[in-house]
Amino acid sequence: MLNNEHEDNLLKKLMKQEETLVFDTFSLEMAHEIGERLYQKAYERRLPVAIDITRCGQQLYHAALPGSTADNDAWILRKSRVVMRFGQSSYYWGAYLEHSKKSMEEDFYLSSSEYAPHGGSFPITLRNTGVIGTITVSGLPSEEDHALVVEVLEEYLILG
């Protein structure tokens, strides 16, 4: 269990990531480039993850690395639903609910079989438009799934 100050700092950090990691455009080519960067990092680190990039309901990129299972695909779908419902990362919502000591069922009447507020799904946000999709990793603990996506997005959007 996190203490309140740590929880507040985590929520602020996650919000800052979402405010910073914003796209001007998002094309099929960009989805593939980001997906391949995620795949390469996961492959080099021998991470048993599945990767998914979806825009406006269309799956643009999907890959499964050794050690991942069909269960990871189910988690991807459930985490992505959180992002598309609330417009923020699935990790943010997991931390928020832990902070408020509530669940998706209690706060929003959403089934945990359909929505997973666990780290790994990050919004594809277009500047002056809003959330249009998700970049999702599943197979690691929440914080690590989230960190992998953020690492690649920071490299792509900030470092070039």
N, C-alpha and C positions, 0 to 999 in steps of 0.2 A: 504494500500500500504506500502510495506517495504522500508526502506531507503537503499541506496546502500551498506553501510558498513554492515548492518544487513544481506542483501541479500548475499553479498560475504561470510560472516561468515557462513551463513546457507548452502550455496553450498559447502564450504570446509568441514563442519561438515558431510554433507550427503556423500560426496566422501570418507571421512575417515571411515564412517560406512561401506561402500561398500568394501573398501580395507581390513578392519578388519574382517568382517563377511563372511569368505570364508571357504568352506568345502574341506576336503581331499577326501571324497567319499560322495555319497548321495544315500541311498538305500530306498526301499519301507518302511522298518521298521522305518527308520529315519523320513520319511515323516509323518508317522502315529504318531510317538512320538511327533514331533513338532506340528502337527495338534492338537493332544489331549492337549498339553500344552496351545496352543492358545485357544482352546475351554474352558478349565477349567478356565483360567483367565477371559475370556469373560463372562462365566456363573456366576462366583463368583461376578463379577462387574455388572451383569445384562445389558450387552452391546448387543444391537440389531444388531448383525453383522452376515455376512456370511464369511466363511473361505475356502480358496482353495489352494491346493498345486499341481502344475503341473510340470512334468519333461519330457522334450523332446516331448511335445505335448500330453502326457498321464496324465490325472487327477488321482493323487494318493490319494488325500484326499479332501473331501468336507463336510462341515457341515453348517447348518443354525440354529441360535439361535432365541428364541422368539423375535418377533419384526422386524426381517429381512424379506425381501420380494424378489420376483423374480427379482425386479429391481436391488437388490444388486448383483445378479448373472451376470446381464448385465454389471454392473460397473466393476466387477472382470475381465470379459473378456476384456473390453476396457483398463483397467489399465495394465493388463498383456501384452497386445499387445505393449504398450509403452516400457515395460522392454525388451521384446524379440526383438523389433526393434532396441533399442538404447543401450542395455546392462547395463542400470542403473535404479535405482528406479524410479517409477512413480512420487514420491514426488520430487525427484531431478529435473525431467523435468518440473514439474509444477513451481517450484521455478526458474529454469533457464528461462523459457518462461516469467514469470512475470518480472524477472530482465531485460530481453531483450525487454520487452514490445511488444512481438509478440505472435502469436498463432501457433498451429500445422499446421493449414491451410496455414498461411503466410510463415512460415519457411520451412516446409517440404511437403506441399501439401497433408496433411493427414487429413481426415475427423474426426471431433469431434464425429461423430456417431460411428466411429470405434476405435478411440484412445482417452483415457482420461488421460491427464497428471495431475492426482490428487493423493495424497498420499494413500498408502496402498498396493502397489505391490512392492516386494523387490526381487532382483535377487538371484537365487540359483547359486552361482559361485563356480566352482571347481578349486582348485589351479592348475596352469599350464595347464588349459583347457579353462576356460571361463564360460559364462553363459549357463546353461542347463535347466533352468526353473524358476518358480516364486512361491513365497509364498505371498498370497494376502488376505487382509481383507477389507471388505466393509460394511459401515453402520454408520460410525462416520465421523466427519470432517476430512479432509485430514491429518492434522498433527497427529491426534489421531489414525487414522488407521495405519499410518506409525509407530508411537511410539509403538503400541502394537506388531507389527511384530518384530521390533528391540529389544524390551524388551525380548521377548521370544528367539530370536536368540542369544542375548548376554548371556542369562542364559544358553542356550544349548551349545554354542560353547566356551564360555570363562569360565563360572563357572562350567560347566559339568552337 
